[in-house]
Amino acid sequence: MTVYSRITGTGSYLPAKRVTNEELAAQLAGQGIETSDEWIVTRSGISSRHYAAADENASDLAVNAARKAIEAAGKTPGEIDLVIVASSTPDFHGSFPSTACIVQQKLGMANNSAAFDVQAVCSGFVYAMSTADAFIRAGVYKSVLVIGAEVFSRILDFTDRTTCVLFGDGAGAVVMEASSEPGVLATKLHADGSQSHILSIPGNLAGGAVAGSGFLYMDGPAVFKLAVTVLEEVAKEALEHAKMQPSDIDWLIPHQANLRIMKGTAKKLDLPMEKMVVTVDQHGNTSAASIPLALDAAVRDGRIKKGDNVLMEGVGGGFTWGAVLARM
Ligand SMILES: CC(C)(COP(=O)(O)OP(=O)(O)OC[C@H]1O[C@@H](n2cnc3c(N)ncnc32)[C@H](O)[C@@H]1OP(=O)(O)O)[C@@H](O)C(=O)NCCC(=O)NCCS
């Protein structure tokens, strides 16, 4: 019997503090930096974002999302075999120990599952889902908790208006389980390390501290150009693998980074905007958390139904990109 992996539960969490474009613009104006709601909305589609409290870490956001996903799957934490957390803003320096281990402990399931982090920046969630899918199809694990969790506000330089207005904090999670029914239909992952310089935190670890900048750096126009190209290519690759056409997609969930990039991807796939899930307006770019946040929103409001074909696409630092095509 063919074993597939299936998404059996979704969950998400946004920290309580919501900051609108107007509020952020007023804060930046106090530092002599000019921006506006109009500029941010026109260039990115973002209207507001959430920021974690000072005492909230990626694992806290992750646990809140994970509890909802586990409950939606009708499971208990003790029934999970593996926890994978995708994050570029882990609880501890160097992700040591991994945020997945902290999540495992906070969910009260210490010592009954394996746990590790995945680092592929904004593609982290599709990398983590692909990893979970491979473990499940190989028969190694039956039940995997996959989480994207970020506190990007900690790595934003609030004197750099070209980046600080674009990102936010949040977490999303899915439970993936072994099933005789599909399930994940295709996964495709890519990386091009020759483009690592266009989106990075350029500092190095030295003497136990960051030498150089510990803030996010982005060459926005270069990222934009590359993202539009690879998102189209990888969508087509995933569809070809599953022997499907763009018209077979019920829902497109691209990485929620910039509405212009997202619209460009939908257009290249000849998909109407109504088939694309958009949450970037409400939470900005939450990196590895953006896809599961959007997925959970559309599952919970009833748009995504059992049997729907959902194409999820990530793109980000590394440079990395990838797609997961799943039947719900
Ligand atoms: C960042 C991004 C929104 C910038 O949009 P853009 O149309 O390329 O704008 P530019 O970078 O060319 O800047 C245009 C002008 O706006 C200014 N500007 C930049 N940020 C601004 C802000 N927050 N408010 C007001 N003006 C701003 C720039 O200084 C520039 O001014 P100049 O022409 O006087 O030099 C866009 O490049 C982008 O979305 N890139 C991809 C980002 C992304 O998705 N990253 C994550 C991938 S995982």
The ligand as an SDF file (V2000), in Angstrom:
LIG
                    3D

 48 50  0  0  0  0  0  0  0  0999 V2000
   11.4290   46.4650   -0.8930 C   0  0  0  0  0  0  0  0  0  0  0  0
   10.4790   46.8500   -1.9990 C   0  0  0  0  0  0  0  0  0  0  0  0
    9.0580   46.9650   -1.4550 C   0  0  0  0  0  0  0  0  0  0  0  0
   10.8870   48.2300   -2.5240 C   0  0  0  0  0  0  0  0  0  0  0  0
   10.0260   48.6070   -3.5630 O   0  0  0  0  0  0  0  0  0  0  0  0
   10.6190   49.2650   -4.8760 P   0  0  0  0  0  0  0  0  0  0  0  0
    9.4570   49.6810   -5.6940 O   0  0  0  0  0  0  0  0  0  0  0  0
   11.6110   48.3140   -5.4710 O   0  0  0  0  0  0  0  0  0  0  0  0
   11.3170   50.5300   -4.3100 O   0  0  0  0  0  0  0  0  0  0  0  0
   12.8520   50.9420   -4.3880 P   0  0  0  0  0  0  0  0  0  0  0  0
   13.6780   50.0440   -3.5320 O   0  0  0  0  0  0  0  0  0  0  0  0
   13.2250   51.0760   -5.8340 O   0  0  0  0  0  0  0  0  0  0  0  0
   12.7700   52.3600   -3.7220 O   0  0  0  0  0  0  0  0  0  0  0  0
   11.9950   53.3900   -4.2970 C   0  0  0  0  0  0  0  0  0  0  0  0
   12.1090   54.6270   -3.4350 C   0  0  0  0  0  0  0  0  0  0  0  0
   11.3420   54.4460   -2.2340 O   0  0  0  0  0  0  0  0  0  0  0  0
   12.1370   54.7950   -1.1080 C   0  0  0  0  0  0  0  0  0  0  0  0
   11.7160   54.0080    0.0480 N   0  0  0  0  0  0  0  0  0  0  0  0
   12.1810   52.8070    0.4540 C   0  0  0  0  0  0  0  0  0  0  0  0
   11.5270   52.4100    1.5580 N   0  0  0  0  0  0  0  0  0  0  0  0
   10.6180   53.3600    1.8450 C   0  0  0  0  0  0  0  0  0  0  0  0
    9.6510   53.5290    2.8400 C   0  0  0  0  0  0  0  0  0  0  0  0
    9.4500   52.6070    3.7980 N   0  0  0  0  0  0  0  0  0  0  0  0
    8.8870   54.6440    2.8190 N   0  0  0  0  0  0  0  0  0  0  0  0
    9.0430   55.5790    1.8790 C   0  0  0  0  0  0  0  0  0  0  0  0
    9.9580   55.4850    0.8970 N   0  0  0  0  0  0  0  0  0  0  0  0
   10.7360   54.3900    0.8780 C   0  0  0  0  0  0  0  0  0  0  0  0
   13.5540   54.4720   -1.5540 C   0  0  0  0  0  0  0  0  0  0  0  0
   14.4840   55.1820   -0.7760 O   0  0  0  0  0  0  0  0  0  0  0  0
   13.5300   54.9440   -2.9940 C   0  0  0  0  0  0  0  0  0  0  0  0
   13.6950   56.3260   -3.0190 O   0  0  0  0  0  0  0  0  0  0  0  0
   14.6240   57.0190   -4.1360 P   0  0  0  0  0  0  0  0  0  0  0  0
   13.9790   56.6500   -5.4460 O   0  0  0  0  0  0  0  0  0  0  0  0
   14.5250   58.4580   -3.7930 O   0  0  0  0  0  0  0  0  0  0  0  0
   15.9760   56.4130   -3.9480 O   0  0  0  0  0  0  0  0  0  0  0  0
   10.5360   45.8540   -3.1640 C   0  0  0  0  0  0  0  0  0  0  0  0
   11.7960   45.8970   -3.7760 O   0  0  0  0  0  0  0  0  0  0  0  0
   10.2690   44.4710   -2.7140 C   0  0  0  0  0  0  0  0  0  0  0  0
    9.1740   44.1460   -2.3240 O   0  0  0  0  0  0  0  0  0  0  0  0
   11.2540   43.5780   -2.7830 N   0  0  0  0  0  0  0  0  0  0  0  0
   11.0980   42.2030   -2.3770 C   0  0  0  0  0  0  0  0  0  0  0  0
   10.9770   42.1570   -0.8900 C   0  0  0  0  0  0  0  0  0  0  0  0
   10.6060   40.8170   -0.4020 C   0  0  0  0  0  0  0  0  0  0  0  0
    9.6130   40.2830   -0.7870 O   0  0  0  0  0  0  0  0  0  0  0  0
   11.4390   40.2880    0.4630 N   0  0  0  0  0  0  0  0  0  0  0  0
   11.2400   39.0870    1.1300 C   0  0  0  0  0  0  0  0  0  0  0  0
   11.4660   37.9310    0.2550 C   0  0  0  0  0  0  0  0  0  0  0  0
   11.5240   36.5540    1.2730 S   0  0  0  0  0  0  0  0  0  0  0  0
  1  2  1  0
  2  3  1  0
  2  4  1  0
  2 36  1  0
  4  5  1  0
  5  6  1  0
  6  7  2  0
  6  8  1  0
  6  9  1  0
  9 10  1  0
 10 11  2  0
 10 12  1  0
 10 13  1  0
 13 14  1  0
 14 15  1  0
 15 16  1  0
 15 30  1  0
 16 17  1  0
 17 18  1  0
 17 28  1  0
 18 19  1  0
 18 27  1  0
 19 20  2  0
 20 21  1  0
 21 22  1  0
 21 27  2  0
 22 23  1  0
 22 24  2  0
 24 25  1  0
 25 26  2  0
 26 27  1  0
 28 29  1  0
 28 30  1  0
 30 31  1  0
 31 32  1  0
 32 33  2  0
 32 34  1  0
 32 35  1  0
 36 37  1  0
 36 38  1  0
 38 39  2  0
 38 40  1  0
 40 41  1  0
 41 42  1  0
 42 43  1  0
 43 44  2  0
 43 45  1  0
 45 46  1  0
 46 47  1  0
 47 48  1  0
M  END
$$$$
